[in-house]
Amino acid sequence: MMPIAKLDKFREDVRRFLEMSTELQIKISIEYIMKKAPEIQTIWPKVATNNEKLFKGQVTRDELWAVISKKEMVALAGMLRNMFEKMANIGMEQNPPPADLQVVRVDADGVPAEWQIVPGAAEDRVMLYFHGGGWVMGSAHDYLRLTAALGKVTKMRVLSADYRLAPEHPYPAALQDCTKAYEWLLRQGFKPSNIIIAGDSAGGNLTLTTILNLRDNGIHLPKGAVGFSPHTTFDTFDLSHGETDPILADAGTFWWVPAYLGIENPVDSKNPLVSPLLADLRGFPPVLVQATPPEILFEPGRQFVERAKAAGVDATLQTWDGMFHVWQFFGLGVVPEAQEAIDKAGEWVNKLYE
């Protein structure tokens, strides 16, 4: 794929990390294609060509809606899930989670999930975490380093949910699973006031839309919400930051949109349960958004915070210059701003309980 992002815009240590990460991802993906999915050799050129056209303004996102068939999406998702898991495992080898972290798999009303409990975590407070990965990849296991770090700074036990993934399970499957996981916590005896919902990117979207879904169904809301680089709208697609977002711009994410919204019978992109930026946010609990100006999702995330404030919500935007999409996860143990952002999120959560 022709690179869209210009890595020379990042400081040297960040640029080196992004270059090495990209090289490793390519190597892992090529090995997967050669051994398990040779058909991707004919699919990937379509992704690369149309991604370049999209960022050059030669086509619109809507014009690319059916360029990749659902069968091809499934093949691509398999490659990405393999790559994401291997990259996460490498990250855990280099910067392992605490040895005394307790990890227990549970069934949260049909939703696979993991209890991830650091020593000293309060027994009655929970962070319900929804991982990122564009709705097509990622898992509780892949995000263990980040969720363990969040458990440590908040002194909360973490329930990390493995919601169903697209394209096999488009909207509303993931939202249903995330809602179920929250309701399961309530049935376990956890008070809404002792639950924080958090997530990154696609998981940040699910964090916000789950709360809207709970509110609209008359279910007591959590104490607060945390979104790391959350995806807040499908209604517009900001390409202006393509050159400074190597995580999203180079990945050919245009096919992730129909994969999640439904390539055959898509949900309306203006539906607040997929585009929370367009929602009536009155009654929303306190929310923290962390983002960095270079990323494609920054401006919609900033607008979400402003709309929330206008609706009377206690909303906070924390920004870091010169970072990349979800640096809290990808850069943990590599760039100091990752732990700094996690610490700031912990401070924000802890203040809710003062």
C-alpha positions, 0 to 999 in steps of 0.5 A: 500500500502506498503510504498516506501518512508522512512520518517525518512529521513526528519526532524522531523516537515516535517516527522510529517506533512507527516505522518499526511497527509498520515493518513488523505488521507487514511481515506478519501479514505477508506470512499469514497470506502465504500460509493461510490466505493466498486469496488476499493477494488479489484483494489487497491491491483493491484496498491499496488503490482505492485507499489512495484514491480516497485520500486524493479526493478522487472518490468518496467513501460512499463510492467505495461502499461495495468495492470490497465484498463481504466474503473479501472483508471476512478474509481481510479481517482474519489477516488483521486479527492475526496481525493484531494479536501477534503485535499485542503478544510482542508488546507484552513480551517487551513490556509485560503486564504485572506478574501478579495480575489476576485474569479470569475468563467469564461469561457475561450473559453470553458475552465472553469477557475477562476479569483483569484484577490488579492487587489492591483493586477495590472489590466493588468498583469496576471499569468495563472496557471495550477494546478498539480495532475498528469493530473488525479486530482486537480482543480483551487479551490483545489489550491486556497491557492497557487495561492492566495499567488502567486498573492500576491507576484507578484501583478498579477491577476491569471487566474487558469484553470480547464483543462480536466483531464485524463483518461477520456480526455487523451493527447492532451485534457489538452494541448489544453485547456491550449493553449486555455486559453492563447489565450483567455487572448490575446483576452481579450486584455492582452499583451503577455509581461504581462502574466506569465505562471506557474504550478506545477508537471503535471501543470508544464509540461503543462506550458512548453508544452503550451509554446512550442505549442504556439511557434510552432504555431507562437503565441506570447510567455508570458513574462516568465514561472515558474515551481514548481517541473515540470514533464519534461519527460515521456521518462525516469522514475527515480526510484532512489529517491523513498525512499525520495519522499513520495508524488509520490513514494507511490501513485502508479503513474505508471498508471497515465502515460498511463492515460494521454498519452492514454492507447489505442492509446498512444502518443509517450513519446518522443514527446516534447509536453509531454516530454519538456526535449527533445524539441528544447528550442530555443526561450523559454522565461525566465524560473524558476524551483523550485525543491528539490533533494529528489523528483523523478522529480528533476534530469529531472528538473535540466537537463531541466534547463541545456538544456534551458541554452545551447539553450540560454534561461534565465533559473534559478534553485532554490533548497531547501534541504530536502523538498518534491514534490511541498512543495510550495503547500502541505506545505504552512502554515506548513513548512517555506520553502513553503512561502520562495519558493513562495517569491523567485518566486515572486522576480524572476517574479518581476525582469522580469518587472524591 
